Amino acid sequence: MALAAAGTLPPEHRAAVPEPAPVAEARALIPMLTAAGPAIDRAKALPPEVLDALQSRDFLRLLLPRAVGGRDLPLPDFAEICEALAIGDASTAWCVCQGNVSAMSAAAYLAPEVVQALFGERRSALAWGARHGQARAVVVEGGYRVTGAWDFASGNRHATLLGAHLPVVFPDGRPRLSPEGRPEDVTVLFPRAAARVASEWNAIGLLGTGSDSYEVQDLFIPEAHACARDRFEARRDHRPVTAITSHLCYATGFSATALGTARSLLDRTIALARGKTARAGAQPMAENHSVQSEVAQLEASLRGARMYLLGTVREVWAEAVAQGELAMASRIALRLATTTVMRQATDVSIACYRAAGTTAVLEANPFERRFRDAMSISQHLQATPWHLETVGRWLLGSPERPAFV
């Protein structure tokens, strides 16, 4: 079992199940990422040694097709890589998830020669963020004129490309409609140098993601560098991963990141308990029956959440491989698993922070930074509780089309 290899069980109790090579590569980076963690936070970006380690292993190209030098990994392996990297450093795992899913979900809808031009270089990377205020892509001859601002561009500081999602309008301001008759959005890609980036990422956690804001003004985007993502009938790339919506691919990687962050905290809580006597305690923490029971329950909760996520991802992946598409029931199942696991992993992280006592508040100890990362992960769109309402409505027979699946 992969978790046992990275967890706290004694060697004689660890299952000797071989891991996929890319997952083993990610686990091998955990000590380096752990050591680099404070420097990552100070720089608010991934430092050169971390980027070199990722790029030399094509970890920013995990979901791209082999034709452009991608590793074309199955989604379950991708989830385990995000989990493993997060055990070392959550910001690194976050950037790997964000960059890979963004690149895959855009490239799937672009012409092969455009994909090669944009992503063929080994150090190419894409970042994009959430729209802030008004934005528009005005239809002009040969493409669009784009104006707008976006926040939370995780990984942009090492990106070569930025992207943006925004509504399409005609020069007179009328919205362009999709085939279903709804106002149409478009995703556009452009060089990072073409945008004005406000490098002011000030947050409580995930500091190393450098999730800055950026804006463009009247920027021309060629039609070839624009697409409507998640419209499966328009795909140029029909690999199984492109049959899964970008939302669910992001959710898979981010929930795995939450698991890895919780695993890191739990392992350190156990190590602390083995050697600490609480100031108000009459016995060492490791001999305290309450601590023993809590550690066991946290281990069970985290392992259960991990098996739930990976089991669901593997079922969904098998369907995508066999059918080339996913039934709505499978999409709903993955949405429920990813949202639930992010919330369960957050609960484990909180419990570990509390169990560590005053030790956890000190910057010199390994809890405070990881706890801030865990809390930042918990606030993401993919973890919001209204996803559960979406799932519940569908299970109860609502005719409303589910969102974010």
KEDREN-290748 format. One record per residue (C-alpha): chain; z, y, x. Coordinates in nm, 2 decimals. Layout:
<unit:A&pz:Z&py:Y&px:X>
...
! end
This chain:
<unit:A&pz:0.00&py:0.00&px:0.00>
<unit:A&pz:-0.10&py:0.33&px:0.15>
<unit:A&pz:0.21&py:0.51&px:0.03>
<unit:A&pz:0.43&py:0.26&px:0.21>
<unit:A&pz:0.26&py:0.34&px:0.54>
<unit:A&pz:0.34&py:0.71&px:0.50>
<unit:A&pz:0.68&py:0.67&px:0.32>
<unit:A&pz:1.03&py:0.58&px:0.41>
<unit:A&pz:1.05&py:0.21&px:0.38>
<unit:A&pz:1.15&py:0.01&px:0.69>
<unit:A&pz:0.85&py:-0.15&px:0.87>
<unit:A&pz:0.95&py:-0.50&px:0.76>
<unit:A&pz:0.91&py:-0.39&px:0.39>
<unit:A&pz:0.57&py:-0.21&px:0.43>
<unit:A&pz:0.26&py:-0.37&px:0.28>
<unit:A&pz:-0.01&py:-0.44&px:0.54>
<unit:A&pz:-0.31&py:-0.34&px:0.33>
<unit:A&pz:-0.59&py:-0.17&px:0.53>
<unit:A&pz:-0.69&py:0.18&px:0.42>
<unit:A&pz:-1.04&py:0.32&px:0.40>
<unit:A&pz:-1.12&py:0.47&px:0.74>
<unit:A&pz:-1.14&py:0.83&px:0.62>
<unit:A&pz:-0.79&py:0.80&px:0.47>
<unit:A&pz:-0.66&py:0.66&px:0.79>
<unit:A&pz:-0.82&py:0.96&px:0.97>
<unit:A&pz:-0.64&py:1.19&px:0.74>
<unit:A&pz:-0.30&py:1.02&px:0.80>
<unit:A&pz:-0.35&py:1.04&px:1.17>
<unit:A&pz:-0.36&py:1.42&px:1.14>
<unit:A&pz:-0.02&py:1.44&px:0.97>
<unit:A&pz:0.18&py:1.50&px:1.29>
<unit:A&pz:-0.05&py:1.78&px:1.41>
<unit:A&pz:-0.05&py:1.95&px:1.07>
<unit:A&pz:0.33&py:1.92&px:1.05>
<unit:A&pz:0.36&py:2.09&px:1.38>
<unit:A&pz:0.11&py:2.36&px:1.29>
<unit:A&pz:0.27&py:2.44&px:0.96>
<unit:A&pz:0.46&py:2.75&px:1.06>
<unit:A&pz:0.16&py:2.89&px:1.25>
<unit:A&pz:-0.06&py:2.83&px:0.95>
<unit:A&pz:0.18&py:3.03&px:0.73>
<unit:A&pz:0.20&py:3.32&px:0.98>
<unit:A&pz:-0.18&py:3.34&px:1.01>
<unit:A&pz:-0.23&py:3.30&px:0.64>
<unit:A&pz:-0.53&py:3.09&px:0.74>
<unit:A&pz:-0.61&py:2.76&px:0.90>
<unit:A&pz:-0.60&py:2.81&px:1.28>
<unit:A&pz:-0.88&py:2.70&px:1.51>
<unit:A&pz:-0.72&py:2.37&px:1.61>
<unit:A&pz:-0.68&py:2.27&px:1.25>
<unit:A&pz:-1.03&py:2.38&px:1.16>
<unit:A&pz:-1.17&py:2.19&px:1.46>
<unit:A&pz:-0.98&py:1.88&px:1.35>
<unit:A&pz:-1.12&py:1.90&px:0.99>
<unit:A&pz:-1.48&py:2.00&px:1.09>
<unit:A&pz:-1.51&py:1.73&px:1.36>
<unit:A&pz:-1.43&py:1.47&px:1.10>
<unit:A&pz:-1.65&py:1.64&px:0.83>
<unit:A&pz:-1.34&py:1.68&px:0.61>
<unit:A&pz:-1.50&py:1.99&px:0.46>
<unit:A&pz:-1.81&py:1.78&px:0.37>
<unit:A&pz:-1.64&py:1.48&px:0.21>
<unit:A&pz:-1.83&py:1.50&px:-0.13>
<unit:A&pz:-2.17&py:1.63&px:-0.01>
<unit:A&pz:-2.46&py:1.38&px:0.00>
<unit:A&pz:-2.54&py:1.21&px:0.33>
<unit:A&pz:-2.89&py:1.38&px:0.33>
<unit:A&pz:-2.72&py:1.70&px:0.44>
<unit:A&pz:-2.46&py:1.54&px:0.67>
<unit:A&pz:-2.20&py:1.48&px:0.40>
<unit:A&pz:-1.97&py:1.18&px:0.39>
<unit:A&pz:-2.04&py:1.10&px:0.02>
<unit:A&pz:-1.69&py:0.96&px:-0.03>
<unit:A&pz:-1.57&py:0.79&px:-0.35>
<unit:A&pz:-1.34&py:1.02&px:-0.55>
<unit:A&pz:-1.04&py:0.78&px:-0.51>
<unit:A&pz:-1.07&py:0.81&px:-0.13>
<unit:A&pz:-1.10&py:1.18&px:-0.17>
<unit:A&pz:-0.77&py:1.19&px:-0.36>
<unit:A&pz:-0.59&py:0.98&px:-0.09>
<unit:A&pz:-0.72&py:1.22&px:0.18>
<unit:A&pz:-0.58&py:1.52&px:0.00>
<unit:A&pz:-0.25&py:1.35&px:-0.05>
<unit:A&pz:-0.23&py:1.25&px:0.32>
<unit:A&pz:-0.32&py:1.60&px:0.44>
<unit:A&pz:-0.06&py:1.75&px:0.21>
<unit:A&pz:0.21&py:1.54&px:0.37>
<unit:A&pz:0.14&py:1.74&px:0.68>
<unit:A&pz:0.05&py:2.07&px:0.53>
<unit:A&pz:-0.02&py:2.17&px:0.17>
<unit:A&pz:-0.24&py:2.47&px:0.25>
<unit:A&pz:-0.47&py:2.24&px:0.46>
<unit:A&pz:-0.50&py:1.99&px:0.17>
<unit:A&pz:-0.56&py:2.27&px:-0.08>
<unit:A&pz:-0.85&py:2.42&px:0.13>
<unit:A&pz:-1.00&py:2.07&px:0.17>
<unit:A&pz:-0.99&py:2.01&px:-0.20>
<unit:A&pz:-1.12&py:2.35&px:-0.30>
<unit:A&pz:-1.40&py:2.36&px:-0.04>
<unit:A&pz:-1.53&py:2.01&px:-0.11>
<unit:A&pz:-1.54&py:2.03&px:-0.48>
<unit:A&pz:-1.69&py:2.38&px:-0.48>
<unit:A&pz:-1.97&py:2.27&px:-0.24>
<unit:A&pz:-2.04&py:1.94&px:-0.43>
<unit:A&pz:-2.04&py:2.10&px:-0.77>
<unit:A&pz:-2.28&py:2.38&px:-0.67>
<unit:A&pz:-2.51&py:2.17&px:-0.45>
<unit:A&pz:-2.57&py:1.91&px:-0.73>
<unit:A&pz:-2.76&py:2.18&px:-0.92>
<unit:A&pz:-2.97&py:2.33&px:-0.64>
<unit:A&pz:-3.30&py:2.23&px:-0.49>
<unit:A&pz:-3.27&py:1.99&px:-0.19>
<unit:A&pz:-3.42&py:2.24&px:0.05>
<unit:A&pz:-3.17&py:2.51&px:-0.07>
<unit:A&pz:-2.88&py:2.26&px:-0.02>
<unit:A&pz:-3.01&py:2.19&px:0.33>
<unit:A&pz:-3.04&py:2.56&px:0.41>
<unit:A&pz:-2.69&py:2.65&px:0.28>
<unit:A&pz:-2.49&py:2.34&px:0.37>
<unit:A&pz:-2.69&py:2.16&px:0.65>
<unit:A&pz:-2.49&py:2.32&px:0.93>
<unit:A&pz:-2.18&py:2.12&px:1.01>
<unit:A&pz:-1.94&py:2.42&px:1.00>
<unit:A&pz:-2.08&py:2.56&px:0.67>
<unit:A&pz:-1.81&py:2.60&px:0.40>
<unit:A&pz:-1.80&py:2.76&px:0.05>
<unit:A&pz:-1.52&py:2.94&px:-0.12>
<unit:A&pz:-1.50&py:3.12&px:-0.46>
<unit:A&pz:-1.24&py:3.26&px:-0.69>
<unit:A&pz:-1.15&py:3.35&px:-1.05>
<unit:A&pz:-1.32&py:3.65&px:-1.21>
<unit:A&pz:-1.11&py:3.97&px:-1.21>
<unit:A&pz:-1.21&py:4.22&px:-1.48>
<unit:A&pz:-1.57&py:4.29&px:-1.57>
<unit:A&pz:-1.86&py:4.11&px:-1.39>
<unit:A&pz:-2.22&py:4.06&px:-1.47>
<unit:A&pz:-2.54&py:3.90&px:-1.33>
<unit:A&pz:-2.83&py:4.11&px:-1.45>
<unit:A&pz:-3.16&py:3.93&px:-1.49>
<unit:A&pz:-3.42&py:4.08&px:-1.26>
<unit:A&pz:-3.75&py:3.95&px:-1.12>
<unit:A&pz:-3.68&py:3.66&px:-0.89>
<unit:A&pz:-3.31&py:3.63&px:-0.96>
<unit:A&pz:-3.01&py:3.84&px:-1.05>
<unit:A&pz:-2.83&py:4.16&px:-0.95>
<unit:A&pz:-2.46&py:4.08&px:-0.93>
<unit:A&pz:-2.16&py:4.31&px:-0.96>
<unit:A&pz:-1.80&py:4.20&px:-1.00>
<unit:A&pz:-1.47&py:4.11&px:-0.84>
<unit:A&pz:-1.29&py:3.78&px:-0.80>
<unit:A&pz:-0.94&py:3.66&px:-0.69>
<unit:A&pz:-0.79&py:3.35&px:-0.53>
<unit:A&pz:-1.08&py:3.26&px:-0.30>
<unit:A&pz:-0.89&py:2.98&px:-0.12>
<unit:A&pz:-1.03&py:2.89&px:0.22>
<unit:A&pz:-1.26&py:3.20&px:0.23>
<unit:A&pz:-1.14&py:3.30&px:0.58>
<unit:A&pz:-1.32&py:3.00&px:0.73>
<unit:A&pz:-1.61&py:3.01&px:0.48>
<unit:A&pz:-1.97&py:3.09&px:0.56>
<unit:A&pz:-2.05&py:3.13&px:0.19>
<unit:A&pz:-1.89&py:3.28&px:-0.11>
<unit:A&pz:-1.97&py:3.20&px:-0.47>
<unit:A&pz:-1.90&py:3.36&px:-0.81>
<unit:A&pz:-1.91&py:3.26&px:-1.17>
<unit:A&pz:-2.01&py:3.53&px:-1.42>
<unit:A&pz:-2.19&py:3.60&px:-1.74>
<unit:A&pz:-2.57&py:3.65&px:-1.74>
<unit:A&pz:-2.71&py:3.96&px:-1.92>
<unit:A&pz:-3.05&py:4.12&px:-1.96>
<unit:A&pz:-3.10&py:4.48&px:-1.82>
<unit:A&pz:-3.03&py:4.62&px:-2.17>
<unit:A&pz:-2.69&py:4.45&px:-2.16>
<unit:A&pz:-2.77&py:4.17&px:-2.41>
<unit:A&pz:-2.61&py:3.84&px:-2.31>
<unit:A&pz:-2.85&py:3.56&px:-2.22>
<unit:A&pz:-2.78&py:3.26&px:-2.44>
<unit:A&pz:-2.75&py:2.89&px:-2.34>
<unit:A&pz:-2.95&py:2.62&px:-2.52>
<unit:A&pz:-2.65&py:2.58&px:-2.75>
<unit:A&pz:-2.67&py:2.95&px:-2.85>
<unit:A&pz:-2.36&py:3.06&px:-2.65>
<unit:A&pz:-2.34&py:3.34&px:-2.39>
<unit:A&pz:-2.45&py:3.18&px:-2.06>
<unit:A&pz:-2.26&py:3.19&px:-1.73>
<unit:A&pz:-2.42&py:3.14&px:-1.39>
<unit:A&pz:-2.28&py:3.04&px:-1.05>
<unit:A&pz:-2.43&py:3.23&px:-0.76>
<unit:A&pz:-2.40&py:3.17&px:-0.38>
<unit:A&pz:-2.43&py:3.43&px:-0.11>
<unit:A&pz:-2.32&py:3.49&px:0.25>
<unit:A&pz:-1.95&py:3.59&px:0.29>
<unit:A&pz:-2.07&py:3.89&px:0.50>
<unit:A&pz:-2.24&py:4.03&px:0.19>
<unit:A&pz:-1.90&py:4.07&px:0.01>
<unit:A&pz:-1.61&py:4.31&px:0.06>
<unit:A&pz:-1.31&py:4.09&px:0.11>
<unit:A&pz:-0.96&py:4.23&px:0.07>
<unit:A&pz:-0.76&py:4.02&px:0.31>
<unit:A&pz:-0.43&py:4.07&px:0.14>
<unit:A&pz:-0.31&py:3.72&px:0.04>
<unit:A&pz:0.06&py:3.78&px:-0.04>
<unit:A&pz:0.21&py:3.49&px:-0.23>
<unit:A&pz:0.53&py:3.28&px:-0.22>
<unit:A&pz:0.35&py:2.97&px:-0.10>
<unit:A&pz:0.02&py:2.81&px:0.01>
<unit:A&pz:0.00&py:3.10&px:0.25>
<unit:A&pz:-0.24&py:2.92&px:0.48>
<unit:A&pz:-0.51&py:2.91&px:0.21>
<unit:A&pz:-0.58&py:3.28&px:0.26>
<unit:A&pz:-0.68&py:3.31&px:-0.11>
<unit:A&pz:-0.81&py:3.66&px:-0.09>
<unit:A&pz:-0.99&py:3.88&px:-0.34>
<unit:A&pz:-1.35&py:3.98&px:-0.29>
<unit:A&pz:-1.62&py:4.19&px:-0.47>
<unit:A&pz:-1.99&py:4.27&px:-0.46>
<unit:A&pz:-2.18&py:4.56&px:-0.60>
<unit:A&pz:-2.54&py:4.53&px:-0.72>
<unit:A&pz:-2.61&py:4.23&px:-0.48>
<unit:A&pz:-2.94&py:4.06&px:-0.52>
<unit:A&pz:-2.92&py:3.68&px:-0.56>
<unit:A&pz:-3.24&py:3.47&px:-0.55>
<unit:A&pz:-3.29&py:3.24&px:-0.85>
<unit:A&pz:-3.28&py:2.95&px:-0.61>
<unit:A&pz:-2.93&py:3.03&px:-0.51>
<unit:A&pz:-2.80&py:3.03&px:-0.87>
<unit:A&pz:-2.71&py:2.74&px:-1.10>
<unit:A&pz:-2.53&py:2.65&px:-1.42>
<unit:A&pz:-2.27&py:2.40&px:-1.31>
<unit:A&pz:-2.14&py:2.11&px:-1.52>
<unit:A&pz:-2.46&py:2.10&px:-1.73>
<unit:A&pz:-2.53&py:1.74&px:-1.64>
<unit:A&pz:-2.88&py:1.73&px:-1.77>
<unit:A&pz:-2.98&py:2.00&px:-1.51>
<unit:A&pz:-2.85&py:1.80&px:-1.21>
<unit:A&pz:-3.07&py:1.75&px:-0.91>
<unit:A&pz:-2.81&py:1.51&px:-0.75>
<unit:A&pz:-2.72&py:1.21&px:-0.96>
<unit:A&pz:-2.46&py:1.05&px:-0.74>
<unit:A&pz:-2.15&py:0.92&px:-0.94>
<unit:A&pz:-1.93&py:1.21&px:-0.83>
<unit:A&pz:-2.16&py:1.46&px:-0.99>
<unit:A&pz:-2.11&py:1.28&px:-1.33>
<unit:A&pz:-1.75&py:1.40&px:-1.32>
<unit:A&pz:-1.69&py:1.77&px:-1.41>
<unit:A&pz:-1.59&py:2.01&px:-1.14>
<unit:A&pz:-1.26&py:2.07&px:-1.33>
<unit:A&pz:-1.17&py:1.71&px:-1.32>
<unit:A&pz:-1.26&py:1.68&px:-0.95>
<unit:A&pz:-1.05&py:1.98&px:-0.87>
<unit:A&pz:-0.77&py:1.84&px:-1.08>
<unit:A&pz:-0.79&py:1.51&px:-0.89>
<unit:A&pz:-0.76&py:1.67&px:-0.55>
<unit:A&pz:-0.49&py:1.92&px:-0.65>
<unit:A&pz:-0.27&py:1.66&px:-0.82>
<unit:A&pz:-0.30&py:1.44&px:-0.50>
<unit:A&pz:-0.20&py:1.75&px:-0.30>
<unit:A&pz:0.11&py:1.79&px:-0.53>
<unit:A&pz:0.20&py:1.42&px:-0.46>
<unit:A&pz:0.16&py:1.47&px:-0.08>
<unit:A&pz:0.38&py:1.78&px:-0.09>
<unit:A&pz:0.65&py:1.59&px:-0.29>
<unit:A&pz:0.63&py:1.29&px:-0.05>
<unit:A&pz:0.69&py:1.53&px:0.24>
<unit:A&pz:0.99&py:1.67&px:0.08>
<unit:A&pz:1.13&py:1.34&px:-0.03>
<unit:A&pz:1.09&py:1.19&px:0.32>
<unit:A&pz:1.28&py:1.48&px:0.46>
<unit:A&pz:1.55&py:1.46&px:0.20>
<unit:A&pz:1.61&py:1.10&px:0.29>
<unit:A&pz:1.61&py:1.18&px:0.66>
<unit:A&pz:1.87&py:1.45&px:0.60>
<unit:A&pz:2.09&py:1.23&px:0.38>
<unit:A&pz:2.10&py:0.97&px:0.66>
<unit:A&pz:2.26&py:1.21&px:0.90>
<unit:A&pz:2.45&py:1.47&px:0.69>
<unit:A&pz:2.79&py:1.50&px:0.53>
<unit:A&pz:2.79&py:1.77&px:0.26>
<unit:A&pz:3.05&py:2.04&px:0.33>
<unit:A&pz:3.22&py:1.97&px:0.00>
<unit:A&pz:3.17&py:1.59&px:0.03>
<unit:A&pz:3.43&py:1.34&px:0.13>
<unit:A&pz:3.18&py:1.10&px:0.28>
<unit:A&pz:2.83&py:1.10&px:0.44>
<unit:A&pz:2.55&py:1.17&px:0.19>
<unit:A&pz:2.40&py:0.82&px:0.27>
<unit:A&pz:2.72&py:0.66&px:0.15>
<unit:A&pz:2.75&py:0.86&px:-0.17>
<unit:A&pz:2.67&py:0.65&px:-0.47>
<unit:A&pz:2.52&py:0.95&px:-0.66>
<unit:A&pz:2.29&py:1.03&px:-0.37>
<unit:A&pz:2.18&py:0.67&px:-0.34>
<unit:A&pz:2.10&py:0.65&px:-0.70>
<unit:A&pz:1.91&py:0.98&px:-0.70>
<unit:A&pz:1.70&py:0.89&px:-0.40>
<unit:A&pz:1.60&py:0.56&px:-0.56>
<unit:A&pz:1.50&py:0.73&px:-0.88>
<unit:A&pz:1.30&py:0.99&px:-0.70>
<unit:A&pz:1.12&py:0.73&px:-0.50>
<unit:A&pz:1.04&py:0.54&px:-0.82>
<unit:A&pz:0.92&py:0.86&px:-0.99>
<unit:A&pz:0.69&py:0.95&px:-0.71>
<unit:A&pz:0.55&py:0.61&px:-0.66>
<unit:A&pz:0.49&py:0.57&px:-1.03>
<unit:A&pz:0.31&py:0.91&px:-1.05>
<unit:A&pz:0.10&py:0.81&px:-0.75>
<unit:A&pz:0.00&py:0.48&px:-0.91>
<unit:A&pz:-0.08&py:0.65&px:-1.24>
<unit:A&pz:-0.31&py:0.90&px:-1.07>
<unit:A&pz:-0.49&py:0.66&px:-0.84>
<unit:A&pz:-0.52&py:0.39&px:-1.10>
<unit:A&pz:-0.68&py:0.63&px:-1.35>
<unit:A&pz:-0.91&py:0.78&px:-1.08>
<unit:A&pz:-1.03&py:0.43&px:-0.98>
<unit:A&pz:-1.10&py:0.34&px:-1.35>
<unit:A&pz:-1.30&py:0.66&px:-1.40>
<unit:A&pz:-1.49&py:0.61&px:-1.07>
<unit:A&pz:-1.59&py:0.26&px:-1.16>
<unit:A&pz:-1.73&py:0.39&px:-1.49>
<unit:A&pz:-1.92&py:0.67&px:-1.32>
<unit:A&pz:-2.07&py:0.42&px:-1.07>
<unit:A&pz:-2.16&py:0.17&px:-1.33>
<unit:A&pz:-2.28&py:0.40&px:-1.61>
<unit:A&pz:-2.38&py:0.72&px:-1.43>
<unit:A&pz:-2.17&py:0.92&px:-1.68>
<unit:A&pz:-1.83&py:0.93&px:-1.83>
<unit:A&pz:-1.72&py:0.87&px:-2.19>
<unit:A&pz:-1.51&py:1.15&px:-2.34>
<unit:A&pz:-1.22&py:0.90&px:-2.35>
<unit:A&pz:-1.23&py:0.86&px:-1.98>
<unit:A&pz:-1.25&py:1.23&px:-1.92>
<unit:A&pz:-0.95&py:1.28&px:-2.14>
<unit:A&pz:-0.76&py:1.00&px:-1.95>
<unit:A&pz:-0.82&py:1.17&px:-1.62>
<unit:A&pz:-0.72&py:1.51&px:-1.75>
<unit:A&pz:-0.40&py:1.36&px:-1.89>
<unit:A&pz:-0.32&py:1.18&px:-1.56>
<unit:A&pz:-0.39&py:1.48&px:-1.33>
<unit:A&pz:-0.19&py:1.73&px:-1.53>
<unit:A&pz:0.10&py:1.49&px:-1.58>
<unit:A&pz:0.11&py:1.39&px:-1.22>
<unit:A&pz:0.12&py:1.75&px:-1.10>
<unit:A&pz:0.41&py:1.82&px:-1.33>
<unit:A&pz:0.59&py:1.50&px:-1.22>
<unit:A&pz:0.54&py:1.57&px:-0.85>
<unit:A&pz:0.68&py:1.92&px:-0.91>
<unit:A&pz:0.99&py:1.78&px:-1.06>
<unit:A&pz:1.04&py:1.55&px:-0.76>
<unit:A&pz:0.99&py:1.85&px:-0.52>
<unit:A&pz:1.25&py:2.05&px:-0.71>
<unit:A&pz:1.50&py:1.77&px:-0.70>
<unit:A&pz:1.46&py:1.72&px:-0.33>
<unit:A&pz:1.51&py:2.09&px:-0.26>
<unit:A&pz:1.83&py:2.09&px:-0.46>
<unit:A&pz:1.95&py:1.77&px:-0.30>
<unit:A&pz:1.92&py:1.92&px:0.05>
<unit:A&pz:2.18&py:2.19&px:-0.04>
<unit:A&pz:2.21&py:2.50&px:0.17>
<unit:A&pz:2.00&py:2.34&px:0.45>
<unit:A&pz:1.70&py:2.39&px:0.22>
<unit:A&pz:1.71&py:2.77&px:0.22>
<unit:A&pz:1.68&py:2.81&px:0.60>
<unit:A&pz:1.34&py:2.88&px:0.75>
<unit:A&pz:1.43&py:2.68&px:1.05>
<unit:A&pz:1.45&py:2.36&px:0.84>
<unit:A&pz:1.15&py:2.17&px:0.69>
<unit:A&pz:1.23&py:2.23&px:0.32>
<unit:A&pz:1.19&py:2.60&px:0.24>
<unit:A&pz:0.82&py:2.63&px:0.32>
<unit:A&pz:0.73&py:2.30&px:0.15>
<unit:A&pz:0.93&py:2.40&px:-0.16>
<unit:A&pz:0.74&py:2.73&px:-0.18>
<unit:A&pz:0.41&py:2.54&px:-0.15>
<unit:A&pz:0.52&py:2.30&px:-0.43>
<unit:A&pz:0.60&py:2.58&px:-0.66>
<unit:A&pz:0.27&py:2.75&px:-0.59>
<unit:A&pz:0.08&py:2.43&px:-0.66>
<unit:A&pz:0.27&py:2.39&px:-0.99>
<unit:A&pz:0.14&py:2.73&px:-1.12>
<unit:A&pz:-0.23&py:2.64&px:-1.09>
<unit:A&pz:-0.46&py:2.62&px:-1.39>
<unit:A&pz:-0.49&py:2.24&px:-1.35>
<unit:A&pz:-0.11&py:2.20&px:-1.41>
<unit:A&pz:-0.08&py:2.42&px:-1.72>
<unit:A&pz:0.09&py:2.24&px:-2.02>
<unit:A&pz:-0.18&py:2.35&px:-2.26>
<unit:A&pz:-0.40&py:2.08&px:-2.11>
<unit:A&pz:-0.16&py:1.84&px:-2.28>
<unit:A&pz:-0.23&py:2.01&px:-2.61>
<unit:A&pz:-0.60&py:1.95&px:-2.55>
<unit:A&pz:-0.54&py:1.58&px:-2.49>
<unit:A&pz:-0.31&py:1.55&px:-2.79>
<unit:A&pz:-0.56&py:1.72&px:-3.02>
<unit:A&pz:-0.84&py:1.49&px:-2.91>
<unit:A&pz:-0.62&py:1.18&px:-2.95>
<unit:A&pz:-0.53&py:1.29&px:-3.30>
<unit:A&pz:-0.89&py:1.32&px:-3.40>
<unit:A&pz:-0.96&py:1.69&px:-3.38>
<unit:A&pz:-1.34&py:1.77&px:-3.39>
<unit:A&pz:-1.28&py:2.06&px:-3.15>
<unit:A&pz:-1.46&py:2.01&px:-2.82>
<unit:A&pz:-1.20&py:1.96&px:-2.55>
<unit:A&pz:-1.19&py:2.22&px:-2.27>
<unit:A&pz:-1.16&py:2.16&px:-1.90>
<unit:A&pz:-1.27&py:1.79&px:-1.92>
! end
